[in-house]
Amino acid sequence: MNSKEQFATNVYYDRTFDCDAAKILPGEYYYTSRDMLIVTVLGSCVSACIRDRATGLGGMNHFMLPDGGGDPHSPVSASMRYGSFAMEVLINDLLKAGARRENLEAKVFGGGAVLRGFTAINVGERNSAFVMNFLKTEGIRVLAEDLNDIYPRKVYFFPRTGKVMVKKLMQTHNDTLARRELDYASRLKVQPVGGEIDLF
């Protein structure tokens, strides 16, 4: 696995749903053929839940920015922080694990306008537009979407069945999520991948 890819490391037993679960954070992804749950919390970030409808093999990513804004082969673009890379990694790993491209279907979530400092560049809206365009270009059918708006979301994805549950989080929960996304964004600024860049 490329060191810039971040496979979810937080796998635990979820008592509420009585099954194993993987929690993914910004820049992480997870896929499985097992009957388990993948969960994440999204603010301006977007997650795509992609599965093979015939086998139940599926996964989820979580990205903060649409793309690296330049050469797709540059080390800057080759990072899970970017949607273009996060989508390619998830789809390619599903195909390598036995999924068939013609059976892939997607459900997409996130892109909320929850970070005041990010509204100037509309990162949530850009992420939402990016993921829909990417899936259309790849010929992957989008069965459901819950994008944009002002709320953060907690997303529960069951790849085996394709079921997704989304809980919109009210204002009282926003601070923790906003701090997490701002912290992640600030680490992106001070830890460029493969050279000096300014993201904002």
Helices and strands as residue ranges (DSSP letters): E 10-14, E 19-23, E 29-32, E 37-42, E 46-52, E 58-61, H 83-96, G 101-103, E 104-110, G 116-121, H 123-138, E 141-147, E 153-158, E 163-168, G 171-173, H 174-190
